[in-house]
Amino acid sequence: MSFQITKGLFKFDFTDQHAILGVPLDAEFNDIRKRYMKIVRRLHSDTCPFESQAEKDQANEFLSKVVNPAYNKFSKESDRKEYGLLLGAIGKRTVKEQKNLQLESEPAKQLATAKDFQETYKKALAELAEKQYDSMDNSEEIIAQLSELNMVYLLRKEQKGVVISQPQQASKPTTSGGASTPPPVTPPTIKPPIVQESFVEQACRRVEGLMATKNYAKAILELKGALNREPKHSKGHALLGMCYLEQKQATMAKIEIKKALELNPEEPTALEAKKKLEQSTPQPAATKGAKGKKPGAKPESNAGKPAADKKAGKKVDKKTDPSKGEGFFGGFFGGLFGGGNKKK
């Protein structure tokens, strides 16, 4: 089946799992699970209320290929953490690309200018989620509207609730005679200069998303290709060094971090990577002497007198060897109580 949405967060090459499940971005896992079970009862072939077999098959296929993978993204804590990091990166992108965001759905436009955007967001989302899977013909369009709501919510959250201005066409005021009067003169707004990102900067932005999902191998390939075109980019080398470090390639990491610091000694990512590299490099252990002894002192012999006798070439009698325990005491008491009779 084809599932392709280009609105909302989907336009950032991101699969909006929250929109597919119809839950808010700050939903707890228990609430996500309850919502998922409700969707399963709606779309599963055994409980699906649709009348036509074609719509039932479509619903069951949508459940297995779209809804189930979305829920699986939240079923493990590690996956939820990775998804949350990636969602945070997408939120920052909405701020950078705000000038290019065109809102199409009415709920998203209302959320952009709502005074209490938190309450407006949850109310609008709940209304859309309620009818999300009433008909399979409209489900994708509602998912797109939900994702557009999520995009506006992330943007306003990143901007601490600042209202998002949308261009509107002003109506021409008219006089009583029907003649139009010129609109009031408003001072021109000064737009900030558009900063064009370089090729490597665009690659670095994509790599940060890959690193958030621990896809270091793909991130390394992305950075290598970008640095071939712009080799004197300190952050690019720093991120490459960080990726090598995560891949346990300390030598390559050291080379890239050194390049980054040579290009910019104050590069934050390079300084952070250097710190991690130093922490991961084992330090040589100091030479320690025996416990309580100075380094280099010779340990005392524990062999005692028998060892000295052996060194001198004397024959050691096992019966009188203190290290032999029982033989020693037998010989000692034998000498006390029976040895005197032998001497004449």
N, C-alpha and C positions, 0 to 999 in steps of 0.2 A: 504494500500500500504506500501511497505517496503522502508524506507529512512534511510540509514546507511552509513555515511562517516567517515573514520578513518584518514583522512589526515588533515594537517594544524591545525587550532585551534580546530577542532572537536576531535583531539586526547587527549585534556585536559578535556574531558567530558563537553564540552561547545558547544552550538549551535550557530554557526557563522551566525547570522541574516544578517550581511552586505554581506557576500558571497552569501547567498540565493537571496538577492535582487540585487546583482551586483553593489554595491555602495562602495566608499572608506570609511575608518574608520572615517574620519573627515567630512563626508558629513553632510550638514545642513538638517533639517527636510523637507524643501520645495523641495530640490533636491531628497530626499528619496521618497517623495510623487509622484513626477513626474515620477520617475523610476518605482514605484509600478503601477501607472496607465498604463504605457506602457506595463508592464508584464501582467496586467489584460486583456488588449485588445488582447494580444498574446495568452493567455491560456484560456480565457472564452469561453464556448461552443457556444455562439452566434456570436463571432467574430474570433474564432480560424481558421487559414488558413489551418490546416492539412486536408488531404484528407480522410484518413481512419477513420471510427468511433471509432475504438479501440484507436487510437492515440489521438483523440479528448477527449475521456473519460479519458484517462490517464492524458492529460493536465489539464482538469477541476478538476480532483481529486488532482493533484499536487498543483493547485492554492488554493484549499480550505483547504488542510491539511498541506501544507508547506509554501507557499508564504504568505497567509493571516495571519497566526500566527506570521510570521516574521515581517510583517508590523505593526501588533497590538503592537508589542514590542516597537515601536517608536511613536505610536499615542498619548500616554499620557506622559506629561513631567516627572511625577514621575517615570514611567517605564523606560524612557530614562536615567534618572539619575542613577537608580539602575543598569541598563545594562552597563552604562559607568564605574561605580565603579568596577563591576565584570570584565569588559574588562581590566581595569587597573591592577587588580590583576593577570589576565592571562598574561599580558605583563611582569610582574616581574617573573612569572614562566618560561617564555621562556628563560630568562637570566640564571636562576638556572639550567635549564635542557638543555642548549644549546648543550652540548656534545652528547646528545642523539637524537638531531634533524637531521633527514636524509631528505634532499630535493630531490624530485622526478621530479617535473615539471621543464621544461627549463626556463619559466619566473621567477620562484622563485630563481633558481640558478643565473640567470643574476642579479636579484635584490640584491642578497647577496653580490655581488662584485661591483655593480654599483657605480660610483663616486657620481653622484647626485641621491641618492636613492629616494628622494621625487618625482622628475619628472618621473623617471623610473617606480616607483610604479603606479602612476596615468595613465601613458600611457599603461602599460601592463594590468592593470585592465580594462580600457576602451575597449581594444581590445578583451579581453575575454568576457566581458559583452555584447558586440555587437552580439556575436553568442551564447550566453548562452542558449537561449530557441528556437534556430532554429530547433532543433530536441530533442524530449524527451529522445531519447536513449543516447544522449551525455550530457544532462543537469547536471546530478549528477557529472560526471567527471569534468565538467567545474567549478561547485561549489567547488569541492575539490581543484582545481588549484587556484581558487580565495582565498580560505581560507588559502592555503599555502603561497600565496602572502601576505595576511594579517598577518600571523605569522612572516614572515621575516621582514615585515615593522615594526611591534611592537618591534621585537628584536633589529633592528637597531636604532629605535627611543629611546629605553631604554638605548642603549649604545652610544647615542649621535652621531649616524651615522657611528660608527666603522664598517669596512668591516668584513664580516663573512667569515672566511676561510673554504673552503671545500676540503677534501682530494682528490687529483687527482693522477692518475698513470702516472709517468714520462716515456716518451719514451726513449729507450736505444740508445744513440748516436753511430754511426758506423763510421769507417774509410773508406777511399776510396777503400780499398781492401775488404771491407765487414765485417771485423772482428769487433766485438763489443769492445768498450772501456769502462772502468769502469766509472760510473757517478762521478761527482765531489763530494768530501767529504764535507758534510755540518755539522756544529756543531749540536749535539743533542738538541732538544727542551726540556726544563724542564717543565713538566706538573705539574700543581698544584695538591696537594693531594686531592683525592676524599673524601669528607666528607659525611659519611653515616648518614642520618637523623634517629633519633629515632622514635619509634612508635608515641609518643605524639607529636613530632615536625611535623610529617606528618599530624596528626589529627589537629593540630593548623593551618596548612596551609589550610586545607580543611575548617575549621571553619571560617577562615577569609573571605573566599568566601561566606559562608552561611550568615555571619553577614552583608556582603555588600548587600545582597538581603533581609535582615531583617528576615531570617528564623532562629530565635533564638531558637525555640523549638527543631529543628533538631540539631542545634549546641550544645545545652546542652546535648543531648543524646550522641553525638559524643565524647564530652569532658569527660563525666562521664565514658564511656567505656574505653577511653584511660588512664585516671587517675587511674582507678582500677588496670591497669598493671604497671604504673609508677607514684605512688602517690606523689613523691617529685619533681614535675616539676612546677616551679614558674609561668612560662608564661601560662601553662595550667590552673592553678587555677585562674590566673588573667583574662584570657579570659572567664572562667566560671563565675567569679564574674561580669564581664561586661555584659554577656548575662542575668544573673539574674537581673541585674540593669535595663536593657532594658525591661525586663518582669515585672517590678514593684515589684520584690521580694527583698526588701531592706535587710531583715534579712539574707537570703541566700547569697546575694551579699557581705554583710559585713564579713561573715564567710570565703568565698573563697578569698576575697581580703586580709584578715588578714593572711591566710595560705601562700598566695603568697609572702607577704612582710616578713614573718618570714623566708621563704626559701631564699629569695633574696630581701633585703631592697631597692635595686636599680633597681628592675624590672620596666621598663618604662610603660608597660601596666598596672601593678598593681598601680603605682603611678597615672596614668591617671584615672583609675577606682575609686581610693580613692577620688580624687578631685571631680569627678562627683557625687559620693555618698554623700560627704559633702555638695555639692551644692543642691542636691535633698532633703536633710534632713531638715525639718522645724526647725528654731531656736525658743526657748521659748521667747515669747514677754515680755518686761520689764513692770513692774507695773507702770502705769502712774496715776497721780492725776488729779483733775479737772483742766481745762484750767486756767492758771494764779495762781493756788494754789499749795501749797506744798503737796506731797503725804501724806495721812493720815489726812489732815485737814478736819474738818467737814463742809459740805456745809451749807451756810446760808439759813435760812428759807425764802421762798417767800410768806408765808401766811400773813405776816403783823400782824397788831393789832388784827384782828378778830381771828386769830389762837391763839394768846396769851390769848385772852378773853375766848376762848373755853377751853384752858388748865386750866385756873383759875376757870372754872365752871360757867362763866357768860354766860347769854343768849345773842346771837348775833342777832341784829335786821337786817334783810335783807335790809331794806330801808336805813340803814346807813352804810352798808358794801361797802367799796370802790371798791371791786372786782365785784360788781353787776352793775356798770355803771349807767344805766338809773334810778334805784331806788335811788341811791345816789344823783344825781343831782336834781331829783324831790323833795326829802326831803330837800335838801339845799336851793333851791329857794323858796320852800313852807315856810320854816322858816323865810326867809327874808321878804316876802310879805304878809304872812297871819298868821304867828305864833304869832305876837305881840298882836292880838286881844284876844287870849285865856288867856293871863296873866292879872290878875286883882289885 
